[in-house]
Amino acid sequence: MDSKEIESKVKEIGKKVAEVSKSAFDKASDKVQDFTDKSILKIDIKKLQSKQSDLYKNLGEKVSKLLCDGSLKQLDIENPEEKENVLYIQNEIVELEKQIQQKQSEL
């Protein structure tokens, strides 16, 4: 094998290495991009779920206050068990509020 053949073989091997490296880099780049996109979506989902949870909390507080001050006189819930559960929770809230006020007065 003369030097021209060796040079040709080295160039050929170099091209193949470059092609394989580029292919591997492209695949890795695609995977990183996919991971980043999915991570951003997961963060967005968590933010929306948190906002939703805050809205449920705010809604519950408003309904609870309406029940306490008598503005909401009737709970129109067809299922008696559900109505009982809501009233039980409301009574617990009222009791906890009394305990909080008592503890605050002790300060």
Stockholm file with secondary structure:
# STOCKHOLM 1.0

chainA/1-107         MDSKEIESKVKEIGKKVAEVSKSAFDKASDKVQDFTDKSILKIDIKKLQSKQSDLYKNLGEKVSKLLCDGSLKQLDIENPEEKENVLYIQNEIVELEKQIQQKQSEL
#=GR chainA/1-107 SS CCHHHHHHHHHHHHHHHHHHHHHHHHHHHHHHHHHHHHHHHHHHHHHHHHHHHHHHHHHHHHHHHHHHHTSCCCCCCSCHHHHHHHHHHHHHHHHHHHHHHHHHHHC
#=GC SS_cons         CCHHHHHHHHHHHHHHHHHHHHHHHHHHHHHHHHHHHHHHHHHHHHHHHHHHHHHHHHHHHHHHHHHHHTSCCCCCCSCHHHHHHHHHHHHHHHHHHHHHHHHHHHC
//
